[in-house]
Amino acid sequence: MPERNPAVQAAIEGELKLLDPEVRRSPELLGALLHPDFHEFGASGRHWDRPSIIEALTATARPGVQLSVTSRMKAVQLGPDLVQVTFDTEYNGRHVHRSSLWRRTEGEWLLYFHQATPFSAEGE
Protein backbone atom coordinates (compact mmCIF):
# COMPACT_ATOMS: atom_id res chain seq x y z
CA MET A 1 0.00 0.00 0.00
CA PRO A 2 1.40 3.45 -0.91
CA GLU A 3 2.47 5.74 1.91
CA ARG A 4 0.06 8.59 2.65
CA ASN A 5 1.42 12.00 1.75
CA PRO A 6 0.46 14.60 4.40
CA ALA A 7 0.70 17.49 1.91
CA VAL A 8 -1.61 15.76 -0.56
CA GLN A 9 -4.04 14.84 2.24
CA ALA A 10 -4.11 18.45 3.52
CA ALA A 11 -4.85 19.82 0.05
CA ILE A 12 -7.64 17.31 -0.60
CA GLU A 13 -9.16 18.01 2.83
CA GLY A 14 -9.05 21.74 2.09
CA GLU A 15 -10.68 21.23 -1.29
CA LEU A 16 -13.47 19.17 0.25
CA LYS A 17 -14.04 21.85 2.88
CA LEU A 18 -14.41 24.44 0.11
CA LEU A 19 -17.20 22.32 -1.40
CA ASP A 20 -19.08 22.21 1.93
CA PRO A 21 -22.16 24.49 1.84
CA GLU A 22 -21.61 25.60 5.46
CA VAL A 23 -18.05 26.72 4.69
CA ARG A 24 -19.21 28.52 1.55
CA ARG A 25 -21.75 30.48 3.61
CA SER A 26 -19.17 31.77 6.09
CA PRO A 27 -16.74 34.53 5.09
CA GLU A 28 -14.51 33.54 8.03
CA LEU A 29 -14.38 29.80 7.24
CA LEU A 30 -14.00 30.43 3.52
CA GLY A 31 -11.36 33.11 4.00
CA ALA A 32 -9.34 30.83 6.29
CA LEU A 33 -8.80 28.46 3.33
CA LEU A 34 -7.81 31.08 0.75
CA HIS A 35 -4.30 32.41 0.27
CA PRO A 36 -4.03 36.23 0.51
CA ASP A 37 -3.05 36.31 -3.19
CA PHE A 38 -5.77 33.85 -4.31
CA HIS A 39 -7.14 34.17 -7.81
CA GLU A 40 -9.35 32.06 -10.06
CA PHE A 41 -10.33 31.76 -13.68
CA GLY A 42 -13.93 30.59 -13.35
CA ALA A 43 -15.99 28.36 -15.63
CA SER A 44 -17.73 31.54 -16.83
CA GLY A 45 -14.40 32.97 -17.96
CA ARG A 46 -14.46 35.56 -15.20
CA HIS A 47 -11.33 36.32 -13.19
CA TRP A 48 -11.90 36.29 -9.42
CA ASP A 49 -9.68 37.58 -6.64
CA ARG A 50 -9.96 36.71 -2.96
CA PRO A 51 -12.43 39.44 -1.92
CA SER A 52 -14.70 38.95 -4.95
CA ILE A 53 -14.92 35.16 -4.59
CA ILE A 54 -15.67 35.40 -0.86
CA GLU A 55 -18.43 37.92 -1.56
CA ALA A 56 -19.92 35.86 -4.42
CA LEU A 57 -19.83 32.48 -2.69
CA THR A 58 -21.19 33.67 0.65
CA ALA A 59 -24.03 35.53 -1.10
CA THR A 60 -25.18 32.52 -3.14
CA ALA A 61 -24.57 29.51 -0.85
CA ARG A 62 -27.73 27.97 0.56
CA PRO A 63 -27.78 26.15 3.92
CA GLY A 64 -27.30 22.40 3.64
CA VAL A 65 -27.53 22.35 -0.17
CA GLN A 66 -24.67 20.54 -1.90
CA LEU A 67 -23.94 22.50 -5.05
CA SER A 68 -22.44 19.75 -7.17
CA VAL A 69 -21.40 16.15 -7.51
CA THR A 70 -17.63 15.76 -7.33
CA SER A 71 -15.74 12.96 -9.09
CA ARG A 72 -12.23 11.87 -10.10
CA MET A 73 -10.47 13.88 -7.40
CA LYS A 74 -6.74 13.30 -7.24
CA ALA A 75 -3.74 15.26 -6.10
CA VAL A 76 0.00 15.36 -6.64
CA GLN A 77 2.72 17.18 -4.75
CA LEU A 78 4.60 19.41 -7.20
CA GLY A 79 7.13 20.76 -4.71
CA PRO A 80 7.78 20.99 -0.98
CA ASP A 81 5.11 23.69 -0.56
CA LEU A 82 2.86 23.11 -3.58
CA VAL A 83 0.11 20.56 -4.33
CA GLN A 84 -2.16 20.37 -7.38
CA VAL A 85 -5.67 18.95 -6.96
CA THR A 86 -7.76 18.04 -10.00
CA PHE A 87 -11.38 16.91 -10.10
CA ASP A 88 -14.64 17.19 -12.00
CA THR A 89 -17.96 18.62 -10.88
CA GLU A 90 -21.45 18.25 -12.24
CA TYR A 91 -24.32 20.54 -11.33
CA ASN A 92 -27.64 20.74 -13.09
CA GLY A 93 -26.24 18.99 -16.18
CA ARG A 94 -23.17 21.26 -16.40
CA HIS A 95 -19.81 19.49 -16.22
CA VAL A 96 -16.60 21.28 -15.22
CA HIS A 97 -12.96 20.15 -15.01
CA ARG A 98 -11.27 21.83 -12.03
CA SER A 99 -7.65 22.33 -11.07
CA SER A 100 -6.38 23.92 -7.86
CA LEU A 101 -2.96 24.85 -6.55
CA TRP A 102 -2.52 24.69 -2.79
CA ARG A 103 0.49 26.46 -1.23
CA ARG A 104 1.86 25.89 2.23
CA THR A 105 2.06 29.35 3.75
CA GLU A 106 3.27 29.84 7.32
CA GLY A 107 2.59 26.15 8.01
CA GLU A 108 -0.95 26.09 6.58
CA TRP A 109 -2.17 24.79 3.23
CA LEU A 110 -4.12 27.54 1.45
CA LEU A 111 -5.79 27.65 -1.95
CA TYR A 112 -3.62 29.87 -4.13
CA PHE A 113 -5.12 29.35 -7.62
CA HIS A 114 -8.18 27.68 -9.14
CA GLN A 115 -9.11 27.08 -12.79
CA ALA A 116 -12.51 25.81 -13.95
CA THR A 117 -13.13 24.65 -17.52
CA PRO A 118 -16.56 23.49 -18.75
CA PHE A 119 -16.72 20.28 -20.77
CA SER A 120 -19.28 18.13 -22.52
CA ALA A 121 -20.00 14.83 -20.77
CA GLU A 122 -20.51 13.23 -24.18
CA GLY A 123 -16.92 14.10 -25.12
CA GLU A 124 -15.43 12.23 -22.17
ChimeraX attribute file (.defattr): number of C-alpha atoms within 10 A of each C-alpha:
attribute: neighborCount
match mode: 1-to-1
recipient: residues
	/A:1	3
	/A:2	4
	/A:3	5
	/A:4	8
	/A:5	11
	/A:6	10
	/A:7	22
	/A:8	21
	/A:9	16
	/A:10	17
	/A:11	28
	/A:12	22
	/A:13	12
	/A:14	17
	/A:15	20
	/A:16	13
	/A:17	16
	/A:18	18
	/A:19	15
	/A:20	17
	/A:21	19
	/A:22	18
	/A:23	21
	/A:24	24
	/A:25	21
	/A:26	17
	/A:27	16
	/A:28	12
	/A:29	15
	/A:30	20
	/A:31	19
	/A:32	15
	/A:33	20
	/A:34	23
	/A:35	19
	/A:36	15
	/A:37	12
	/A:38	19
	/A:39	20
	/A:40	20
	/A:41	15
	/A:42	17
	/A:43	16
	/A:44	9
	/A:45	12
	/A:46	8
	/A:47	13
	/A:48	17
	/A:49	14
	/A:50	18
	/A:51	15
	/A:52	11
	/A:53	20
	/A:54	20
	/A:55	14
	/A:56	13
	/A:57	17
	/A:58	18
	/A:59	13
	/A:60	11
	/A:61	18
	/A:62	14
	/A:63	12
	/A:64	10
	/A:65	10
	/A:66	13
	/A:67	15
	/A:68	15
	/A:69	12
	/A:70	16
	/A:71	12
	/A:72	10
	/A:73	15
	/A:74	14
	/A:75	20
	/A:76	17
	/A:77	18
	/A:78	12
	/A:79	10
	/A:80	9
	/A:81	14
	/A:82	20
	/A:83	24
	/A:84	21
	/A:85	19
	/A:86	20
	/A:87	17
	/A:88	19
	/A:89	19
	/A:90	17
	/A:91	12
	/A:92	8
	/A:93	10
	/A:94	12
	/A:95	20
	/A:96	21
	/A:97	17
	/A:98	19
	/A:99	19
	/A:100	21
	/A:101	22
	/A:102	30
	/A:103	23
	/A:104	18
	/A:105	14
	/A:106	7
	/A:107	8
	/A:108	16
	/A:109	24
	/A:110	26
	/A:111	29
	/A:112	21
	/A:113	21
	/A:114	19
	/A:115	18
	/A:116	21
	/A:117	15
	/A:118	17
	/A:119	15
	/A:120	10
	/A:121	11
	/A:122	5
	/A:123	5
	/A:124	5
